[in-house]
Amino acid sequence: MTMRAISKEAPSRAPSPKATPDVVVLEPSPGFVITKEVESIVRRALAYLRAGYPVHFAGPPGVGKTSLAFHTAALFGSPAIFLQGDDELVSSDLLGRDTEQRRSRVVDNFVRSVTKVEEELSRVWVDNRLTVACQHGYTLIYDEFNRSPPETNNALLSVLSEGVLSLPKQRQGGRGYLEVHPNFRAIFTSNPEEYAGVHKAQDALLDRIVTMHLDHHDRETEIAIVAARASVSPKAGAIIVDIVRALRGQIENGARPTIRAAIAIGRVVQTSGARVHPDDEVFRWACRDILSRDLPRSSRGGGATMASCIDDVVLQICAAQAP
């Protein structure tokens, strides 16, 4: 995904650079893989956004949720602000805070023999990401939003339903609320299956967004992604993907290994000058090392079976696709 920061020559409605270090203009990347499946997902997401509804990409790791969010935001066309969910995020990380002090000093030397010095110290409020996006009609990309505490995300409830953002009283401007710009949109991502470092999203928030449940891509899409991201031939990509998909089918929940493992194997093979072939040592140990973490750690007769299981699948897939 191509990004460029909003420059100082941006339209006058754009906030100052100090208040918007994360505002970027997204441009679709020519390397983004488009298949019928991906095109369908993006088209549906854009339809929801254009109708005024936030979009939520939910799914296991490795299905491209974040990439889809950035690509969709780029096609939507508005400047974007990125926010990463984190357990330590608090409401001020979304709304803003007093971040610095401004000191003014006046020296009065009207009478030569007398010097009068007056100093005034005042706090300076700086809007944060949600406030900036709501004020100027940007797209908020909130990645892994369920890693943030639910109370932190409460500020989004009135934004998504009433179009109003409640703000702390110390913010300059007089009012304790902000009317949300009509062009404001939000794209969320989450992994509901994760068990570490996540929170259950409040129903009130999920009721205000359109959730699109994603799963692993189809075979055609995974082959295209591996070939593009690892710079391998479609034939080599097909063998790697079929190995990953076969092992994925042997695991109870079928969540892993993901497309990331397939890309990693492809990159190791490509950069090493190796071949996607069972006789190639680099290819064999790359498959073992990268894929073994996702297999059950069972043993047979006191010996680990992960390596032999992977070897069996590699031989089976390579034999099936041999010319």
Rosetta silent file (secondary structure, phi, psi, omega in degrees, C-alpha in Angstrom):
SEQUENCE: MTMRAISKEAPSRAPSPKATPDVVVLEPSPGFVITKEVESIVRRALAYLRAGYPVHFAGPPGVGKTSLAFHTAALFGSPAIFLQGDDELVSSDLLGRDTEQRRSRVVDNFVRSVTKVEEELSRVWVDNRLTVACQHGYTLIYDEFNRSPPETNNALLSVLSEGVLSLPKQRQGGRGYLEVHPNFRAIFTSNPEEYAGVHKAQDALLDRIVTMHLDHHDRETEIAIVAARASVSPKAGAIIVDIVRALRGQIENGARPTIRAAIAIGRVVQTSGARVHPDDEVFRWACRDILSRDLPRSSRGGGATMASCIDDVVLQICAAQAP
SCORE:     score description
SCORE:     0.000 S_00000001
   1 L     0.000  128.186  179.307    0.000    0.000    0.000 S_00000001
   2 E   -88.010  133.752 -179.577    1.390    3.390   -1.023 S_00000001
   3 E  -131.786  145.728  170.258    1.077    6.154    1.544 S_00000001
   4 E  -140.567  139.279 -177.834    2.020    9.802    1.599 S_00000001
   5 E   -73.594  150.459  175.230    1.631   12.206    4.481 S_00000001
   6 L   -68.477  127.153 -176.350   -0.543   15.280    4.139 S_00000001
   7 L   -85.506  174.170  178.698    1.786   18.181    3.424 S_00000001
   8 L   -68.018  -17.587  179.376    1.664   21.715    4.767 S_00000001
   9 L   -89.427   13.402  179.022    0.156   22.751    1.429 S_00000001
  10 L   -64.715  164.336  179.477   -2.952   20.625    2.078 S_00000001
  11 L   -52.917  156.941 -173.269   -6.365   22.344    1.887 S_00000001
  12 L   -63.895  -22.820  179.771   -7.084   24.859    4.605 S_00000001
  13 L   -74.314  -14.055  179.053   -9.550   22.549    6.319 S_00000001
  14 L   -72.242  140.542 -179.127   -6.736   20.117    7.107 S_00000001
  15 L   -71.253  170.180 -177.215   -5.395   20.405   10.678 S_00000001
  16 L   -67.968  152.902 -177.644   -1.896   21.509   11.512 S_00000001
  17 H   -57.697  -34.137 -178.497    0.955   18.994   11.053 S_00000001
  18 H   -63.955  -32.960 -178.310    1.619   18.883   14.816 S_00000001
  19 H   -85.316  -11.601 -173.787   -1.926   17.698   15.458 S_00000001
  20 L  -133.293   59.311  179.705   -1.955   15.167   12.622 S_00000001
  21 L   -68.419  -15.122 -174.091    1.292   13.176   12.495 S_00000001
  22 L  -111.066    9.612  179.763   -0.640   10.090   11.356 S_00000001
  23 E   -82.735  122.773 -178.508   -2.814   11.551    8.590 S_00000001
  24 E  -132.809  155.798  172.004   -1.902    9.960    5.260 S_00000001
  25 E  -102.355  119.276 -176.626   -3.296    9.805    1.760 S_00000001
  26 E   -91.560  141.022  175.630   -3.542    6.173    0.657 S_00000001
  27 E  -126.967  135.553 -179.224   -3.084    5.063   -2.914 S_00000001
  28 L   -56.289  134.554 -179.277   -3.914    1.552   -4.177 S_00000001
  29 L   -84.517  133.694  177.360   -0.772   -0.526   -4.511 S_00000001
  30 L   -65.436  -17.483  179.841   -0.142   -2.138   -7.909 S_00000001
  31 L   -87.523   -4.123  179.705    1.180   -5.158   -6.003 S_00000001
  32 L   -70.727  126.721 -174.469   -2.097   -5.792   -4.188 S_00000001
  33 L   -79.526  122.915  178.616   -3.472   -9.130   -5.396 S_00000001
  34 L  -113.822  118.612  171.192   -6.976   -8.906   -6.822 S_00000001
  35 L  -122.223  178.205  179.772   -8.971  -12.066   -7.476 S_00000001
  36 H   -59.470  -39.558 -179.544  -12.714  -12.585   -7.778 S_00000001
  37 H   -65.212  -48.965 -179.080  -12.920  -13.375   -4.075 S_00000001
  38 H   -64.091  -42.424  179.719  -10.937  -10.310   -2.985 S_00000001
  39 H   -60.595  -38.646  179.010  -12.804   -8.070   -5.418 S_00000001
  40 H   -64.670  -43.312 -179.999  -16.125   -9.241   -3.988 S_00000001
  41 H   -62.608  -46.661 -177.971  -15.037   -8.474   -0.416 S_00000001
  42 H   -65.489  -41.143 -179.602  -13.770   -5.007   -1.318 S_00000001
  43 H   -62.510  -41.845  177.822  -16.853   -4.161   -3.379 S_00000001
  44 H   -64.940  -43.605 -179.782  -19.152   -5.081   -0.491 S_00000001
  45 H   -61.826  -42.413  179.297  -17.079   -3.096    2.004 S_00000001
  46 H   -64.763  -36.054  177.895  -17.114   -0.009   -0.214 S_00000001
  47 H   -61.940  -41.844  178.583  -20.887   -0.268   -0.579 S_00000001
  48 H   -66.158  -44.359 -179.121  -21.286   -0.185    3.204 S_00000001
  49 H   -62.539  -43.970 -178.473  -18.861    2.730    3.606 S_00000001
  50 H   -67.399  -24.574  175.630  -20.549    4.796    0.899 S_00000001
  51 L   -83.161   -2.931  176.607  -23.882    4.188    2.606 S_00000001
  52 L    98.392    7.766 -176.986  -22.392    5.654    5.795 S_00000001
  53 L  -101.803  139.576  173.601  -21.771    2.463    7.764 S_00000001
  54 L   -68.843  153.281 -178.448  -18.493    1.475    9.443 S_00000001
  55 E  -116.662  141.154 -179.859  -16.949   -1.801    8.286 S_00000001
  56 E  -127.982  112.336  174.700  -15.432   -4.484   10.496 S_00000001
  57 E   -89.307  113.117 -178.389  -13.148   -7.154    9.021 S_00000001
  58 E  -118.062  133.000  179.333  -13.152  -10.050   11.508 S_00000001
  59 L   174.631  172.120 -178.667  -11.168  -13.235   11.071 S_00000001
  60 L   -68.574  169.049  178.962   -8.187  -15.364   12.105 S_00000001
  61 L   -66.189  149.992  174.843   -4.591  -14.220   11.585 S_00000001
  62 L    87.011    5.872  179.654   -3.104  -14.403    8.133 S_00000001
  63 L   -98.146    2.842  174.453   -6.261  -13.715    6.105 S_00000001
  64 L    84.237   31.205 -178.174   -5.188  -10.186    5.142 S_00000001
  65 H   -61.743  -47.667 -177.365   -7.551   -8.117    7.287 S_00000001
  66 H   -67.067  -41.584  178.164   -5.199   -5.150    7.637 S_00000001
  67 H   -61.939  -41.197  177.377   -4.229   -5.188    3.961 S_00000001
  68 H   -63.851  -38.769  179.704   -7.906   -5.247    3.006 S_00000001
  69 H   -62.838  -45.695 -179.943   -8.598   -2.341    5.358 S_00000001
  70 H   -67.333  -41.256 -179.579   -5.869   -0.194    3.797 S_00000001
  71 H   -65.656  -42.833  178.641   -6.842   -1.141    0.249 S_00000001
  72 H   -63.211  -43.053  178.798  -10.516   -0.408    0.897 S_00000001
  73 H   -63.056  -37.994  178.860   -9.660    2.934    2.496 S_00000001
  74 H   -63.446  -42.830  179.323   -7.476    3.827   -0.492 S_00000001
  75 H   -69.852  -30.494  178.562  -10.318    3.118   -2.910 S_00000001
  76 H   -65.777  -35.726  167.875  -12.755    5.073   -0.749 S_00000001
  77 L   102.356   -9.109 -179.649  -10.540    8.084   -1.355 S_00000001
  78 L   -89.157  152.785  170.522  -10.426   10.051    1.905 S_00000001
  79 L   -56.021  152.139 -173.116   -7.240   10.734    3.904 S_00000001
  80 E  -127.398  153.627  174.526   -6.810    8.121    6.598 S_00000001
  81 E  -125.440  130.144 -176.595   -5.615    7.871   10.180 S_00000001
  82 E  -100.930  136.794  178.556   -4.276    4.572   11.499 S_00000001
  83 E  -135.658  127.609 -179.953   -4.819    3.398   15.071 S_00000001
  84 E  -101.685  124.404  178.805   -3.460    0.156   16.529 S_00000001
  85 L   -63.789  142.552 -177.821   -5.433   -1.444   19.333 S_00000001
  86 L  -157.075  144.546 -177.328   -3.498   -1.932   22.559 S_00000001
  87 L   -64.347  -22.088 -178.101   -4.362   -2.877   26.117 S_00000001
  88 L   -92.776    0.464  177.706   -2.695    0.309   27.401 S_00000001
  89 L   -67.659  138.568  174.673   -4.758    2.662   25.241 S_00000001
  90 L  -122.873  172.646 -174.527   -6.931    5.101   27.170 S_00000001
  91 H   -59.238  -31.975 -179.893   -9.591    7.520   25.974 S_00000001
  92 H   -66.504  -23.432  176.736   -7.083   10.361   25.682 S_00000001
  93 H   -70.569  -18.516  175.166   -5.207    8.326   23.059 S_00000001
  94 H   -97.650  -40.515 -171.298   -8.319    8.674   20.900 S_00000001
  95 H   -91.234  -46.008 -176.054   -9.598   12.105   21.917 S_00000001
  96 E   137.866  175.597 -177.103   -6.567   14.203   22.848 S_00000001
  97 E  -165.388  168.822  169.668   -4.795   15.619   25.849 S_00000001
  98 E   -75.860  112.720 -173.734   -2.744   18.444   27.305 S_00000001
  99 E  -109.288  -15.666 -178.452    0.599   17.594   25.802 S_00000001
 100 E  -156.958  172.597  178.698    2.752   20.675   26.359 S_00000001
 101 E  -115.396  144.906  176.619    2.968   24.055   28.012 S_00000001
 102 E  -113.812  123.997 -178.105    3.078   27.435   26.326 S_00000001
 103 E  -109.963  129.248  175.062    5.045   30.164   28.075 S_00000001
 104 E  -117.003  138.827 -175.014    4.625   33.845   27.229 S_00000001
 105 E  -131.636  126.219 -179.843    7.044   36.489   28.526 S_00000001
 106 E  -119.086  125.568  177.927    6.533   40.258   28.413 S_00000001
 107 E  -111.118  118.746 -179.049    9.354   42.679   29.259 S_00000001
 108 E  -109.341  111.778  179.335    8.274   46.241   29.988 S_00000001
 109 L  -120.849   41.567 -178.049   11.143   48.732   30.070 S_00000001
 110 L   -60.696  -41.466  174.111    9.069   51.885   29.627 S_00000001
 111 L   -98.334  124.199 -171.445   10.980   53.533   32.442 S_00000001
 112 L   -54.799  -38.281 -173.868   14.692   53.112   31.803 S_00000001
 113 L   -86.019   -4.429 -177.556   15.584   52.429   35.400 S_00000001
 114 L  -125.888  128.062  176.749   12.732   49.964   35.945 S_00000001
 115 L  -115.189  123.312 -179.856   12.288   46.594   34.202 S_00000001
 116 E  -111.814  124.146 -178.449    8.968   44.818   34.554 S_00000001
 117 E  -119.561  126.473  176.003    8.761   41.170   33.515 S_00000001
 118 E  -120.211  132.426  178.217    5.486   39.232   33.298 S_00000001
 119 E  -124.198  138.959  178.686    5.320   35.508   32.540 S_00000001
 120 E  -129.934  130.673 -178.246    2.230   33.442   31.842 S_00000001
 121 E  -114.862  125.337 -178.628    2.152   29.636   31.647 S_00000001
 122 E  -135.489  151.333  178.305   -0.746   27.891   29.949 S_00000001
 123 E   -82.215  149.863  179.282   -1.536   24.330   28.902 S_00000001
 124 E  -119.015  122.842  178.882   -1.928   23.478   25.210 S_00000001
 125 E   -88.112  134.440  176.314   -4.506   20.926   24.113 S_00000001
 126 E  -123.573  123.258  178.331   -3.714   18.735   21.099 S_00000001
 127 E   -64.548  147.105  176.623   -6.445   16.662   19.454 S_00000001
 128 L  -106.012 -167.844 -161.669   -5.719   12.986   18.981 S_00000001
 129 H   -62.238  -47.235 -178.912   -6.610   10.571   16.189 S_00000001
 130 H   -64.473  -43.220 -179.619  -10.350   10.015   16.632 S_00000001
 131 H   -61.734  -45.020  179.469  -11.014   13.707   17.197 S_00000001
 132 H   -62.251  -44.422 -179.496   -9.000   14.715   14.135 S_00000001
 133 H   -63.877  -42.285  179.758  -10.733   12.126   11.949 S_00000001
 134 H   -67.350  -37.444 -176.012  -14.200   13.162   13.145 S_00000001
 135 H   -71.351  -35.189 -171.913  -13.480   16.868   12.749 S_00000001
 136 H  -113.035    4.388  175.326  -12.098   16.719    9.221 S_00000001
 137 L    75.605   35.027  178.653  -13.939   13.768    7.698 S_00000001
 138 L   -88.962  170.285  175.239  -11.049   11.334    7.490 S_00000001
 139 E   -96.256  123.522  177.170  -11.210    7.535    7.477 S_00000001
 140 E   -92.592  119.959  173.959  -10.176    5.925   10.764 S_00000001
 141 E  -101.728  108.203 -175.174   -8.493    2.527   10.331 S_00000001
 142 E  -107.353   95.582 -174.605   -8.661    0.884   13.756 S_00000001
 143 E   -83.414  133.207  179.768   -6.576   -2.288   13.553 S_00000001
 144 L    51.731   52.330 -173.732   -7.195   -5.032   16.147 S_00000001
 145 H   -64.526  -24.037 -179.035   -9.595   -2.745   17.999 S_00000001
 146 H   -78.783    2.150  170.504  -10.558   -5.491   20.467 S_00000001
 147 H   -82.941  -13.641  175.615   -7.062   -5.343   21.956 S_00000001
 148 L   -88.748  147.728  178.368   -8.056   -2.016   23.506 S_00000001
 149 L   -60.344  143.845 -178.883  -10.159   -2.014   26.698 S_00000001
 150 L   -55.761  -36.751 -179.200  -13.884   -1.640   25.986 S_00000001
 151 L   -65.319  -27.273  176.382  -14.059    1.541   28.079 S_00000001
 152 H   -67.090  -36.432 -176.883  -11.480    3.132   25.789 S_00000001
 153 H   -84.374   -0.892 -179.688  -13.706    2.476   22.777 S_00000001
 154 H   -60.533  -27.615  179.827  -16.814    3.916   24.437 S_00000001
 155 H   -61.006  -23.225 -178.548  -16.092    7.246   22.752 S_00000001
 156 H   -75.414  -20.357 -173.038  -16.998    5.593   19.447 S_00000001
 157 H   -61.643  -51.658 -179.628  -20.562    4.805   20.476 S_00000001
 158 H   -70.556  -28.712  178.767  -21.994    8.312   20.129 S_00000001
 159 H   -64.091  -44.398 -173.615  -19.820    8.942   17.061 S_00000001
 160 H   -83.725  -16.938 -178.922  -21.270    5.981   15.166 S_00000001
 161 H  -107.874  -50.251 -176.655  -24.887    6.410   16.236 S_00000001
 162 L  -100.171   -8.231 -178.148  -25.590   10.098   16.888 S_00000001
 163 L    70.343   29.915 -178.808  -22.734   11.654   14.912 S_00000001
 164 E  -132.430  135.149  177.151  -21.472   13.450   18.010 S_00000001
 165 E  -110.961  118.747  177.083  -18.120   13.095   19.774 S_00000001
 166 E   -77.645  135.645 -174.449  -18.037   13.957   23.462 S_00000001
 167 L  -126.791  154.146  176.709  -14.861   15.793   24.425 S_00000001
 168 L   -61.095  150.195 -176.862  -13.140   16.761   27.692 S_00000001
 169 L   -66.985  -24.906 -176.327  -14.043   20.177   29.042 S_00000001
 170 L   -77.022   -6.234  177.944  -10.437   21.376   29.003 S_00000001
 171 L   -68.930  134.890  179.547  -10.339   21.250   25.194 S_00000001
 172 L   -67.677  148.236  179.051  -10.231   24.707   23.688 S_00000001
 173 L   125.800   -9.412  172.902  -13.221   25.739   21.637 S_00000001
 174 L    91.785  -53.835 -174.137  -15.872   26.149   24.285 S_00000001
 175 L   -84.992  151.662  178.853  -18.158   23.190   23.587 S_00000001
 176 L   -93.980   17.536  178.519  -17.804   19.796   25.199 S_00000001
 177 E  -149.215  165.388 -179.825  -18.753   17.984   22.036 S_00000001
 178 E  -133.718  128.937  175.008  -17.912   17.880   18.350 S_00000001
 179 E   -76.297  124.698 -175.126  -20.308   17.319   15.474 S_00000001
 180 L   -70.103  133.737  178.503  -18.840   14.542   13.346 S_00000001
 181 L   -60.455  138.173 -177.294  -17.971   15.494    9.775 S_00000001
 182 L   -62.766  -19.365  179.254  -20.363   13.779    7.306 S_00000001
 183 L   -87.796   -3.437 -179.436  -17.397   12.280    5.414 S_00000001
 184 L   -63.799  135.013  175.079  -16.021   10.499    8.485 S_00000001
 185 E  -137.706  161.306  179.314  -15.794    6.729    8.092 S_00000001
 186 E  -136.692  138.415  174.818  -14.308    3.907   10.180 S_00000001
 187 E  -124.867  121.587 -178.225  -12.800    0.541    9.250 S_00000001
 188 E  -109.352  151.645  168.713  -12.166   -1.937   12.073 S_00000001
 189 E  -132.095  152.035  176.707  -10.267   -5.212   12.138 S_00000001
 190 E  -160.493  158.561  174.242  -10.205   -7.886   14.823 S_00000001
 191 L  -117.945   91.573 -175.918   -9.303  -11.489   15.487 S_00000001
 192 L   -65.527  -16.811 -177.874  -12.165  -12.837   17.621 S_00000001
 193 L   -86.463  -12.203 -179.783  -10.436  -16.216   17.971 S_00000001
 194 L   -66.176  145.142 -177.513   -7.369  -14.791   19.709 S_00000001
 195 L  -115.919  -11.714 -177.664   -7.232  -15.593   23.419 S_00000001
 196 L  -112.932  128.728  173.959   -4.262  -13.506   24.624 S_00000001
 197 L    73.486   22.047  179.079   -4.303   -9.748   25.006 S_00000001
 198 L  -125.110  162.638  178.301   -7.813   -9.200   23.673 S_00000001
 199 L  -123.644  154.307  174.445  -11.121   -8.030   25.119 S_00000001
 200 L   -74.981  122.771 -179.623  -14.677   -8.938   24.263 S_00000001
 201 L   -67.245  138.942 -179.066  -16.061   -6.117   22.176 S_00000001
 202 L   -67.844  141.587 -178.506  -19.150   -4.514   23.661 S_00000001
 203 H   -60.179  -33.249 -178.809  -22.390   -5.410   21.899 S_00000001
 204 H   -61.770  -34.309  178.596  -23.332   -1.732   21.683 S_00000001
 205 H   -76.398  -45.796 -179.529  -20.317   -1.111   19.432 S_00000001
 206 H   -62.819  -27.435  179.758  -20.775   -4.222   17.285 S_00000001
 207 L   -71.633  -15.599 -177.114  -24.426   -3.249   16.780 S_00000001
 208 L   -99.333   -0.866 -176.254  -23.295   -0.006   15.100 S_00000001
 209 L  -128.657  159.508  177.395  -20.959   -1.563   12.516 S_00000001
 210 E   -97.399  114.698 -177.796  -21.223   -4.039    9.644 S_00000001
 211 E   -93.344  126.337  176.349  -19.096   -7.095   10.415 S_00000001
 212 E  -110.027  111.130 -177.382  -17.657   -9.062    7.506 S_00000001
 213 E   -81.497  120.197 -178.159  -16.426  -12.469    8.673 S_00000001
 214 L  -106.355  149.098  174.230  -13.322  -13.516    6.757 S_00000001
 215 L  -129.404 -176.213  176.860  -11.721  -16.929    6.507 S_00000001
 216 L   -57.965  144.269 -179.352   -8.691  -18.241    4.680 S_00000001
 217 L   -66.293  164.008  175.246   -8.751  -17.296    1.009 S_00000001
 218 L   -70.506  169.203 -174.412   -9.589  -19.806   -1.676 S_00000001
 219 H   -59.542  -43.845 -178.350   -6.766  -21.723   -3.356 S_00000001
 220 H   -58.356  -44.212 -178.722   -6.616  -19.440   -6.404 S_00000001
 221 H   -68.406  -42.372 -179.972   -6.199  -16.341   -4.255 S_00000001
 222 H   -63.415  -39.274  177.508   -3.587  -17.903   -1.984 S_00000001
 223 H   -63.768  -43.112  179.696   -1.511  -19.007   -4.985 S_00000001
 224 H   -63.583  -39.322  179.821   -1.681  -15.523   -6.475 S_00000001
 225 H   -66.799  -46.003 -179.242   -0.643  -13.938   -3.172 S_00000001
 226 H   -63.804  -43.579  179.630    2.319  -16.279   -2.644 S_00000001
 227 H   -61.210  -39.671 -178.172    3.517  -15.851   -6.227 S_00000001
 228 H   -76.523  -44.587 -173.901    3.343  -12.055   -5.915 S_00000001
 229 H   -78.398  -28.527 -178.027    4.691  -11.625   -2.393 S_00000001
 230 H  -103.077   -3.862  179.488    7.457  -14.259   -2.607 S_00000001
 231 L    57.983   44.338  174.859    8.398  -13.650   -6.264 S_00000001
 232 L  -114.373  166.243  179.652    8.035  -17.320   -7.188 S_00000001
 233 L   -70.125  154.290  176.631    6.352  -18.871  -10.201 S_00000001
 234 H   -56.831  -34.514  179.295    2.639  -19.708  -10.011 S_00000001
 235 H   -65.263  -46.376  177.415    3.561  -23.404  -10.292 S_00000001
 236 H   -64.317  -40.586  178.056    5.927  -23.190   -7.309 S_00000001
 237 H   -61.620  -36.396  179.983    3.364  -21.116   -5.434 S_00000001
 238 H   -65.398  -40.809  179.112    0.715  -23.770   -6.075 S_00000001
 239 H   -64.372  -46.029 -179.244    2.870  -26.514   -4.557 S_00000001
 240 H   -62.838  -44.797 -179.214    3.661  -24.440   -1.459 S_00000001
 241 H   -63.359  -42.446 -179.687    0.027  -23.423   -0.993 S_00000001
 242 H   -64.560  -34.889  175.662   -1.220  -26.995   -1.384 S_00000001
 243 H   -63.938  -46.819 -179.675    1.261  -28.161    1.269 S_00000001
 244 H   -63.298  -43.184 -178.468    0.070  -25.463    3.669 S_00000001
 245 H   -67.638  -35.162  178.079   -3.603  -26.195    2.954 S_00000001
 246 H   -66.019  -42.672  178.364   -3.100  -29.944    3.433 S_00000001
 247 H   -69.474  -34.214  178.030   -1.473  -29.404    6.841 S_00000001
 248 H   -62.302  -36.248 -179.675   -4.147  -26.879    7.754 S_00000001
 249 H   -72.014  -15.791  179.596   -6.759  -29.539    7.130 S_00000001
 250 H   -87.248  -10.325 -178.366   -5.058  -31.895    9.581 S_00000001
 251 L   -95.069  145.223 -170.160   -5.410  -29.477   12.489 S_00000001
 252 L   -56.884  -50.926 -176.913   -8.605  -29.511   14.507 S_00000001
 253 L   -91.958   -7.505  175.923   -9.655  -25.864   14.127 S_00000001
 254 L    64.953   21.057 -177.359   -7.986  -25.367   10.730 S_00000001
 255 L   -82.570  -33.363 -177.598   -6.664  -21.923   11.695 S_00000001
 256 L  -131.096  159.418   -0.653   -3.009  -22.552   10.976 S_00000001
 257 L   -73.364  155.602 -175.870   -0.711  -22.628    9.126 S_00000001
 258 L  -100.418 -179.826  178.730   -1.661  -19.345    7.432 S_00000001
 259 H   -62.841  -24.433  178.229   -0.718  -17.720    4.157 S_00000001
 260 H   -61.880  -38.178  178.191    2.165  -16.036    5.995 S_00000001
 261 H   -64.432  -40.936  179.179    3.880  -19.431    6.314 S_00000001
 262 H   -64.358  -41.525  178.222    3.493  -20.057    2.596 S_00000001
 263 H   -63.970  -41.190 -179.346    4.964  -16.647    1.763 S_00000001
 264 H   -62.436  -44.136  178.191    7.885  -17.269    4.126 S_00000001
 265 H   -61.523  -44.640 -179.769    8.714  -20.618    2.481 S_00000001
 266 H   -61.446  -40.960 -179.531    8.507  -19.033   -0.955 S_00000001
 267 H   -68.049  -39.428  177.987   10.817  -16.182    0.000 S_00000001
 268 H   -62.696  -44.621  179.361   13.405  -18.511    1.534 S_00000001
 269 H   -63.019  -44.489 -175.641   13.404  -20.663   -1.597 S_00000001
 270 H   -67.897  -45.135 -177.649   13.590  -17.669   -3.913 S_00000001
 271 H   -73.042  -21.858 -179.588   16.368  -15.812   -2.083 S_00000001
 272 H   -90.926   -5.106 -176.933   18.393  -19.011   -1.645 S_00000001
 273 L    69.477   23.473 -178.181   18.199  -19.972   -5.278 S_00000001
 274 L   -87.564 -179.576  179.334   16.587  -23.250   -4.242 S_00000001
 275 L  -120.251  148.474  173.769   13.857  -25.250   -5.974 S_00000001
 276 L   -82.708   81.249 -174.664   10.381  -26.190   -4.841 S_00000001
 277 L  -151.560  141.397 -177.187   11.228  -29.873   -5.055 S_00000001
 278 L   -62.649  -20.514  178.705   11.416  -32.675   -2.439 S_00000001
 279 L   -83.915   -8.038 -178.864   15.057  -33.332   -3.377 S_00000001
 280 L   -86.615  120.263 -175.384   16.056  -29.756   -2.551 S_00000001
 281 H   -63.169  -42.468 -179.102   17.484  -29.580    0.964 S_00000001
 282 H   -60.566  -45.578 -179.892   16.686  -25.880    1.460 S_00000001
 283 H   -61.710  -41.315 -178.476   13.057  -26.406    0.498 S_00000001
 284 H   -64.793  -49.675 -176.974   12.725  -29.404    2.839 S_00000001
 285 H   -74.440  -23.699  174.459   14.130  -27.733    5.936 S_00000001
 286 H   -65.089  -42.980  177.789   12.278  -24.491    5.199 S_00000001
 287 H   -63.242  -44.217 -179.255    9.008  -26.448    5.218 S_00000001
 288 H   -62.489  -50.761 -174.513    9.948  -28.252    8.425 S_00000001
 289 H   -67.468  -41.594 -174.294   11.094  -25.189   10.343 S_00000001
 290 H   -79.361  -32.912 -174.833    8.338  -22.814    9.257 S_00000001
 291 H   -94.786  -15.874 -173.524    5.405  -25.240    9.428 S_00000001
 292 H   -67.291  -26.934 -177.788    6.315  -27.287   12.510 S_00000001
 293 H   -66.724  -19.759 -175.752    5.086  -24.669   15.002 S_00000001
 294 H   -96.253   -3.704 -177.827    1.510  -25.145   13.852 S_00000001
 295 L   -98.349  151.248  178.011    1.332  -28.934   14.193 S_00000001
 296 L   -59.156  138.159 -178.794    0.402  -30.868   17.338 S_00000001
 297 L   -86.320   66.515  179.187    3.483  -31.824   19.312 S_00000001
 298 L   -92.882  167.501  179.772    2.707  -35.531   19.407 S_00000001
 299 E  -137.440  154.886  179.672    5.232  -38.309   19.531 S_00000001
 300 E  -131.963  113.554 -179.302    5.392  -41.838   18.253 S_00000001
 301 L    64.659   31.111  178.926    7.569  -44.335   20.068 S_00000001
 302 L    87.435   -5.417 -178.907    9.355  -41.538   21.900 S_00000001
 303 E  -114.102  145.376  179.811   10.204  -39.601   18.730 S_00000001
 304 E   -67.325  142.698 -177.057    8.627  -36.422   17.416 S_00000001
 305 L  -108.717   -1.089 -176.764    6.421  -36.904   14.360 S_00000001
 306 H   -60.160  -48.997 -177.884    6.128  -33.295   13.179 S_00000001
 307 H   -61.952  -43.236 -178.982    9.070  -33.495   10.756 S_00000001
 308 H   -68.223  -35.043  177.927    7.955  -36.818    9.319 S_00000001
 309 H   -64.602  -44.177  179.019    4.376  -35.587    8.944 S_00000001
 310 H   -65.218  -43.062  179.099    5.557  -32.517    7.033 S_00000001
 311 H   -59.648  -41.040 -179.909    7.887  -34.616    4.878 S_00000001
 312 H   -62.527  -43.118 -179.814    5.023  -36.958    4.011 S_00000001
 313 H   -67.403  -42.158  178.583    2.792  -34.082    2.916 S_00000001
 314 H   -57.687  -47.957 -179.563    5.610  -32.470    0.905 S_00000001
 315 H   -63.904  -40.833 -178.217    6.259  -35.736   -0.966 S_00000001
 316 H   -64.905  -47.393 -177.411    2.563  -36.331   -1.533 S_00000001
 317 H   -68.339  -43.313 -179.627    1.854  -32.835   -2.926 S_00000001
 318 H   -64.422  -37.909  177.842    4.985  -32.699   -5.072 S_00000001
 319 H   -66.715  -37.645 -179.664    4.218  -36.130   -6.536 S_00000001
 320 H   -67.334  -29.628 -177.258    0.638  -35.119   -7.310 S_00000001
 321 L  -103.527    7.166  177.968    1.778  -32.004   -9.202 S_00000001
 322 L   -67.046  142.765  179.389    4.732  -33.591  -10.962 S_00000001
 323 L   -64.981    0.000    0.000    4.529  -33.304  -14.791 S_00000001
